[in-house]
Amino acid sequence: MAPRRRRGAADDAGDDAASETDAHKNRPPNTAFRQQRMRAWQCVLTPKLIVTIFSILAAIYLGFGAYLTYLAYTVRDLKIDYTDCQTAATGKFQPLPKEHITAHFSKTDSNYDPYQAEWMKETVSVQEDDRQVCLIKFNIPEELQSTISFFYNLENFYQNHRRYVNSFNAKQLLGDAVDGGTINASTCDPIAHDPKGSGKIIYPCGLVANSIFNDTFSSPVLLSVPGSNAANETYKMSTTGIAWGGMKDLYGPTKYNLDQIVPPPNWEKRYPKGYTKDNPPPDLSKDEAFQNWMMLAAAPNFYKLYQKNDNDAMKEGQYQINIEDNFDTTKYNGRKAFVITTISTMGSRNIWPGIIFLIVGGICLILDVYFILSFFLWKPRKLGDPSYLSWNQPSAPQGHGSS
């Protein structure tokens, strides 16, 4: 490589024009960082270290798994599947099949057996429209401490379908009066314009909003309590405060005029005459049930919060709840149920996180025992000197061969 010439040297200058200091300018500083002489720790997996690591992991996973399992078993809940109410129930209260009931309570000697429930159906007139109502009597065998949450559960409903997930318009949900051309170009199709041919925009558009769960539940009414004939005490539950705090920022009151929009086709029972001054479109920033529905589930079987009570305990006794049965799950071979549950530190009842931690902790414990036996009891081979793992070793003396 030819030596570099000094800056400003003439073209005909000889080799003596090369700078002797140019090479020093490009040399990295003689520091530990730049010359790669910094101290570094290298983990040498000795038998003692391996046993220690697996012991710590086993203790952590088993301890946390046991705690999560304990929390799951402290939750008290009652789940009632009412899918077949309109086909199996009659006009009088009859026993509800036990296979439709799932309960987890600690009290077993109560007169209020959670698996003894009754149901009936009736037809009521609402806004000049006949509605099917399912009345269910159920038992709570022990007093439940707040918070008491009321969920609805759907099975075999795929909110994670690719086209379904994208079928909404974010600006419209935020309140903007999005024009028809933009709606047509969006992913709201086929729920974009009035199917009756009026040309009006559907608000809110898209498959997600159109398919919202529209069964309505009353607050449970206490019919009887132990040692008393008291009746008709309503356990009040609220539909506010059921959505995550940040969700309302994604929604707003619409800026559309009433003559520009129509409700989705499946909202007909809620708006039989369309949007009117007496029955205007919902303020989505305050409709928390809608916000929960729009937060799409990843699995086909899911729960969504409908109402709750943060303050009052739920007394032991028999209750009745009235359900306006509008959401037809038989079209897609699905099921629906409601769940009344207490809440632990980790939420509602779910034993699987605890079981998974226990399984991982058990695996770590088994490996720990195996390594203890193999390293210390089963005549292990002699270990080498870890200091020889470093490349920076003094050179061994070289022997001279004989002629």
C-alpha positions as CSV (number, residue, x, y, z in Angstrom):
1,M,0.0,0.0,0.0
2,A,1.5,3.3,-1.1
3,P,2.1,5.9,1.7
4,R,-0.3,8.9,1.8
5,R,0.9,12.2,0.7
6,R,0.6,15.4,2.8
7,R,-2.2,17.7,2.1
8,G,-1.2,20.5,-0.3
9,A,1.8,18.5,-1.7
10,A,2.5,19.0,-5.4
11,D,1.5,16.3,-7.8
12,D,5.2,15.7,-8.7
13,A,6.2,15.5,-5.1
14,G,8.1,12.3,-4.2
15,D,7.4,9.7,-1.5
16,D,9.1,11.9,1.0
17,A,5.9,14.1,0.9
18,A,4.0,11.4,2.8
19,S,3.0,12.4,6.4
20,E,4.5,10.3,9.2
21,T,1.7,11.4,11.5
22,D,-1.3,10.5,9.2
23,A,-1.2,6.9,10.5
24,H,-1.4,8.0,14.1
25,K,-4.5,10.1,13.3
26,N,-6.5,7.0,12.3
27,R,-5.3,4.8,15.1
28,P,-8.0,4.2,17.7
29,P,-7.3,5.6,21.2
30,N,-5.5,3.3,23.5
31,T,-8.4,2.8,25.9
32,A,-10.0,-0.4,27.3
33,F,-13.2,0.2,25.4
34,R,-11.7,1.1,22.0
35,Q,-9.0,-1.6,22.3
36,Q,-11.5,-4.3,23.5
37,R,-9.8,-4.8,26.9
38,M,-12.8,-4.3,29.1
39,R,-13.6,-6.8,31.7
40,A,-16.4,-9.2,30.8
41,W,-18.2,-11.9,32.8
42,Q,-18.6,-15.2,31.3
43,C,-21.2,-17.6,32.7
44,V,-19.6,-21.0,33.3
45,L,-22.4,-23.5,33.9
46,T,-20.9,-25.5,36.7
47,P,-23.0,-28.2,38.4
48,K,-23.6,-26.0,41.5
49,L,-24.8,-23.1,39.3
50,I,-27.1,-25.3,37.3
51,V,-28.7,-26.8,40.5
52,T,-29.0,-23.3,42.0
53,I,-30.7,-21.9,38.9
54,F,-33.3,-24.7,38.6
55,S,-33.9,-24.6,42.4
56,I,-34.8,-20.9,42.1
57,L,-36.9,-21.3,39.0
58,A,-38.8,-24.2,40.6
59,A,-39.5,-22.2,43.8
60,I,-40.7,-19.2,41.8
61,Y,-43.0,-21.1,39.4
62,L,-44.4,-23.4,42.0
63,G,-45.0,-20.6,44.5
64,F,-46.6,-18.3,41.9
65,G,-48.6,-21.2,40.4
66,A,-50.0,-22.2,43.8
67,Y,-51.0,-18.6,44.5
68,L,-52.8,-18.2,41.2
69,T,-54.6,-21.5,41.7
70,Y,-55.6,-20.4,45.2
71,L,-57.0,-17.1,43.9
72,A,-59.0,-18.9,41.2
73,Y,-60.6,-21.2,43.8
74,T,-61.6,-18.2,45.9
75,V,-63.9,-17.0,43.1
76,R,-67.6,-17.8,43.4
77,D,-69.6,-17.9,40.2
78,L,-72.8,-19.2,38.6
79,K,-73.2,-19.8,34.9
80,I,-76.6,-20.5,33.3
81,D,-76.9,-21.4,29.6
82,Y,-80.3,-20.1,28.4
83,T,-79.9,-20.8,24.6
84,D,-82.9,-23.2,24.5
85,C,-85.3,-21.1,26.5
86,Q,-87.6,-20.2,23.6
87,T,-87.8,-23.8,22.4
88,A,-87.6,-25.8,25.7
89,A,-89.3,-23.6,28.3
90,T,-93.0,-23.2,28.6
91,G,-95.4,-20.5,29.9
92,K,-94.9,-21.8,33.5
93,F,-91.8,-22.2,35.6
94,Q,-90.2,-25.5,35.1
95,P,-86.9,-27.0,36.1
96,L,-84.0,-25.9,34.0
97,P,-81.8,-28.8,32.9
98,K,-78.8,-29.2,35.2
99,E,-76.4,-29.6,32.3
100,H,-77.0,-26.0,31.5
101,I,-75.7,-24.9,34.9
102,T,-72.2,-24.5,36.1
103,A,-71.5,-23.3,39.7
104,H,-68.5,-22.9,42.0
105,F,-69.3,-22.2,45.6
106,S,-67.7,-23.2,48.9
107,K,-71.0,-23.7,50.8
108,T,-72.6,-27.1,50.2
109,D,-75.1,-27.4,53.0
110,S,-77.4,-24.5,51.9
111,N,-81.1,-24.9,51.1
112,Y,-80.4,-22.9,48.0
113,D,-78.9,-25.4,45.6
114,P,-77.3,-23.6,42.7
115,Y,-78.1,-26.5,40.4
116,Q,-81.8,-26.1,41.1
117,A,-83.0,-23.4,38.7
118,E,-86.3,-22.8,36.9
119,W,-87.2,-21.0,33.7
120,M,-90.2,-20.0,31.6
121,K,-90.9,-17.8,28.6
122,E,-93.4,-15.2,27.8
123,T,-94.2,-12.6,25.2
124,V,-94.4,-8.9,26.0
125,S,-95.2,-5.9,23.8
126,V,-92.5,-3.2,23.5
127,Q,-92.9,-0.2,21.2
128,E,-95.8,-2.0,19.4
129,D,-93.5,-5.0,18.8
130,D,-93.8,-8.5,20.4
131,R,-90.6,-9.5,22.3
132,Q,-89.7,-12.9,23.6
133,V,-88.7,-12.8,27.3
134,C,-87.0,-15.6,29.2
135,L,-87.6,-15.6,33.0
136,I,-85.0,-17.5,35.1
137,K,-85.1,-18.2,38.8
138,F,-81.7,-19.3,40.2
139,N,-80.1,-19.8,43.7
140,I,-77.1,-18.2,45.3
141,P,-76.1,-20.6,48.2
142,E,-73.8,-18.1,50.1
143,E,-73.4,-14.4,50.4
144,L,-71.1,-13.0,47.7
145,Q,-68.8,-10.1,48.5
146,S,-68.4,-7.2,46.0
147,T,-67.3,-6.7,43.4
148,I,-70.1,-8.7,41.7
149,S,-69.8,-8.8,37.9
150,F,-72.4,-9.9,35.4
151,F,-71.0,-11.3,32.1
152,Y,-72.6,-12.7,29.0
153,N,-70.9,-15.6,27.3
154,L,-71.0,-16.6,23.6
155,E,-69.7,-19.8,22.1
156,N,-68.7,-20.5,18.5
157,F,-68.9,-16.8,17.6
158,Y,-65.8,-15.9,15.6
159,Q,-65.0,-12.2,16.2
160,N,-61.5,-12.9,14.9
161,H,-62.5,-13.5,11.3
162,R,-60.3,-11.4,8.9
163,R,-63.1,-9.6,7.2
164,Y,-65.1,-9.1,10.3
165,V,-62.2,-7.6,12.3
166,N,-61.8,-4.8,9.7
167,S,-65.4,-4.1,9.1
168,F,-65.8,-0.7,10.7
169,N,-64.9,3.0,10.0
170,A,-62.8,4.6,12.8
171,K,-63.6,8.2,11.8
172,Q,-67.3,7.5,11.8
173,L,-67.1,5.9,15.3
174,L,-65.2,9.0,16.4
175,G,-68.1,11.1,15.4
176,D,-67.1,12.5,12.0
177,A,-69.9,12.8,9.4
178,V,-68.0,10.6,6.9
179,D,-69.5,11.0,3.3
180,G,-71.0,8.1,1.4
181,G,-68.1,7.8,-1.0
182,T,-65.6,7.3,1.8
183,I,-67.9,4.7,3.4
184,N,-68.1,2.9,0.1
185,A,-64.3,2.8,-0.2
186,S,-64.0,1.6,3.4
187,T,-64.2,-1.9,4.8
188,C,-67.8,-1.5,6.0
189,D,-69.2,-3.3,3.0
190,P,-71.8,-4.9,2.9
191,I,-73.2,-2.9,5.9
192,A,-72.6,0.5,4.4
193,H,-75.8,1.9,3.0
194,D,-79.5,1.4,3.7
195,P,-80.5,-2.0,2.3
196,K,-84.0,-0.6,1.5
197,G,-82.5,1.6,-1.2
198,S,-82.9,5.1,0.4
199,G,-79.2,5.8,-0.1
200,K,-78.7,6.8,3.5
201,I,-75.5,5.9,5.3
202,I,-75.7,3.2,8.0
203,Y,-74.5,4.5,11.4
204,P,-72.5,2.8,12.7
205,C,-71.5,0.9,9.6
206,G,-69.8,-2.5,9.4
207,L,-70.3,-6.1,10.4
208,V,-69.1,-5.6,13.9
209,A,-71.6,-3.0,14.9
210,N,-74.4,-4.7,13.1
211,S,-73.9,-8.0,14.9
212,I,-73.8,-6.5,18.5
213,F,-75.1,-8.7,21.2
214,N,-78.6,-7.3,21.8
215,D,-80.1,-9.5,24.5
216,T,-81.0,-7.3,27.5
217,F,-80.8,-8.4,31.2
218,S,-82.7,-6.9,34.1
219,S,-81.0,-6.6,37.5
220,P,-81.5,-9.7,39.6
221,V,-84.4,-9.5,42.0
222,L,-84.2,-11.3,45.4
223,L,-87.3,-13.5,45.8
224,S,-86.5,-15.1,49.1
225,V,-83.8,-15.2,51.8
226,P,-83.1,-17.7,54.6
227,G,-85.6,-17.5,57.5
228,S,-87.7,-14.8,55.8
229,N,-90.5,-14.4,53.3
230,A,-89.2,-11.0,52.1
231,A,-89.5,-10.6,48.3
232,N,-88.9,-8.2,45.5
233,E,-85.6,-6.8,46.7
234,T,-83.7,-5.7,43.6
235,Y,-80.0,-6.2,43.6
236,K,-79.0,-3.1,41.6
237,M,-76.3,-3.5,39.0
238,S,-74.9,-0.7,36.8
239,T,-74.0,-0.6,33.2
240,T,-71.6,2.3,33.6
241,G,-67.9,1.8,34.4
242,I,-67.8,-1.6,32.6
243,A,-65.4,-0.6,29.8
244,W,-61.7,0.3,30.0
245,G,-61.0,3.9,30.6
246,G,-59.2,4.6,27.4
247,M,-61.9,3.1,25.2
248,K,-64.1,6.1,25.2
249,D,-61.4,8.2,23.5
250,L,-62.1,6.1,20.3
251,Y,-65.8,7.2,20.1
252,G,-67.8,10.3,20.1
253,P,-71.3,11.7,19.4
254,T,-72.1,11.7,15.7
255,K,-72.2,14.9,13.6
256,Y,-74.6,13.4,11.1
257,N,-78.1,14.8,10.7
258,L,-80.9,12.4,11.4
259,D,-82.0,12.5,7.7
260,Q,-78.6,11.3,6.6
261,I,-78.3,8.0,8.5
262,V,-80.2,4.8,9.4
263,P,-79.4,2.2,12.0
264,P,-77.8,-1.1,11.1
265,P,-80.3,-3.8,10.0
266,N,-79.9,-5.9,13.2
267,W,-80.8,-2.8,15.3
268,E,-84.4,-2.8,14.1
269,K,-85.8,-3.9,17.4
270,R,-84.0,-1.0,19.2
271,Y,-85.0,1.5,16.5
272,P,-88.2,0.3,14.8
273,K,-88.8,3.7,13.2
274,G,-85.2,4.5,12.5
275,Y,-83.4,7.4,14.1
276,T,-85.8,10.0,15.3
277,K,-85.8,13.0,17.7
278,D,-87.5,10.9,20.3
279,N,-85.2,7.9,19.7
280,P,-81.9,9.4,18.4
281,P,-78.7,7.5,17.6
282,P,-76.6,6.5,20.6
283,D,-73.7,8.6,21.9
284,L,-71.0,5.9,21.4
285,S,-68.7,7.7,23.8
286,K,-71.1,6.8,26.6
287,D,-72.4,3.4,25.3
288,E,-70.0,1.2,27.2
289,A,-71.7,-2.0,26.2
290,F,-71.0,-1.1,22.6
291,Q,-67.4,-0.3,23.4
292,N,-67.0,-3.7,25.0
293,W,-68.4,-5.4,21.9
294,M,-66.1,-3.5,19.6
295,M,-63.1,-4.7,21.6
296,L,-62.9,-7.9,19.6
297,A,-62.3,-11.3,21.2
298,A,-59.4,-13.5,20.0
299,A,-61.2,-16.8,20.6
300,P,-64.6,-18.0,19.5
301,N,-65.7,-18.6,23.1
302,F,-65.6,-15.4,25.1
303,Y,-67.1,-13.3,27.9
304,K,-68.0,-9.7,27.9
305,L,-69.0,-7.6,30.9
306,Y,-72.6,-6.4,30.9
307,Q,-73.2,-4.9,34.4
308,K,-71.7,-4.9,37.8
309,N,-72.0,-3.8,41.5
310,D,-68.9,-2.5,43.2
311,N,-70.3,-1.8,46.6
312,D,-73.0,-4.2,47.8
313,A,-72.8,-7.9,48.8
314,M,-75.2,-10.3,47.1
315,K,-77.2,-12.1,49.7
316,E,-77.8,-15.8,49.9
317,G,-81.2,-16.7,48.5
318,Q,-83.3,-17.2,45.4
319,Y,-83.2,-14.6,42.6
320,Q,-85.0,-14.0,39.3
321,I,-83.7,-12.3,36.2
322,N,-85.6,-11.4,33.0
323,I,-83.9,-11.7,29.7
324,E,-85.2,-10.1,26.5
325,D,-84.2,-12.8,24.1
326,N,-83.2,-11.1,20.8
327,F,-79.8,-12.6,19.8
328,D,-80.3,-15.8,17.8
329,T,-77.3,-18.1,18.2
330,T,-78.9,-21.0,16.5
331,K,-78.1,-19.5,13.1
332,Y,-74.4,-20.4,13.6
333,N,-74.8,-23.4,16.0
334,G,-73.7,-21.2,18.9
335,R,-74.6,-21.1,22.6
336,K,-75.2,-18.2,25.0
337,A,-75.2,-17.9,28.8
338,F,-74.9,-15.4,31.6
339,V,-72.4,-15.5,34.4
340,I,-72.6,-13.9,37.9
341,T,-69.2,-14.0,39.5
342,T,-67.0,-12.4,42.2
343,I,-63.6,-11.0,41.3
344,S,-60.2,-11.8,42.7
345,T,-56.9,-10.0,42.4
346,M,-56.4,-11.8,39.1
347,G,-59.9,-11.3,37.8
348,S,-62.7,-13.9,37.3
349,R,-62.3,-17.6,37.8
350,N,-59.5,-19.0,35.5
351,I,-57.5,-22.0,36.8
352,W,-55.3,-22.4,33.7
353,P,-52.6,-19.7,34.5
354,G,-52.0,-21.4,37.8
355,I,-51.9,-24.8,36.3
356,I,-49.4,-23.7,33.6
357,F,-47.1,-22.2,36.2
358,L,-47.3,-25.4,38.3
359,I,-46.4,-27.5,35.3
360,V,-43.4,-25.4,34.4
361,G,-42.3,-25.4,38.1
362,G,-42.7,-29.2,38.3
363,I,-40.5,-29.6,35.2
364,C,-37.9,-27.4,36.8
365,L,-38.0,-29.4,40.0
366,I,-37.7,-32.7,38.2
367,L,-34.6,-31.4,36.2
368,D,-33.2,-30.0,39.5
369,V,-33.4,-33.4,41.2
370,Y,-31.9,-35.1,38.1
371,F,-29.0,-32.8,38.0
372,I,-28.4,-33.2,41.8
373,L,-28.3,-37.0,41.4
374,S,-26.2,-37.0,38.2
375,F,-23.7,-34.4,39.4
376,F,-23.2,-35.4,43.0
377,L,-24.4,-39.0,43.6
378,W,-24.0,-41.0,40.4
379,K,-20.2,-40.9,40.2
380,P,-19.8,-37.9,37.9
381,R,-16.7,-37.4,35.8
382,K,-14.0,-35.1,37.1
383,L,-14.6,-31.5,36.0
384,G,-12.0,-29.5,34.1
385,D,-10.5,-26.3,35.3
386,P,-12.7,-23.4,34.1
387,S,-9.7,-21.1,33.9
388,Y,-8.7,-22.9,30.7
389,L,-11.8,-21.7,29.0
390,S,-10.1,-18.3,28.4
391,W,-8.2,-17.9,25.1
392,N,-5.8,-15.5,26.8
393,Q,-3.5,-18.1,28.3
394,P,0.4,-18.0,28.4
395,S,1.9,-19.9,25.6
396,A,3.1,-23.4,26.5
397,P,6.9,-24.0,26.2
398,Q,7.8,-25.5,22.9
399,G,10.0,-28.6,23.1
400,H,12.9,-29.1,20.7
401,G,12.9,-32.1,18.6
402,S,16.0,-34.3,18.5
403,S,17.7,-35.1,15.3
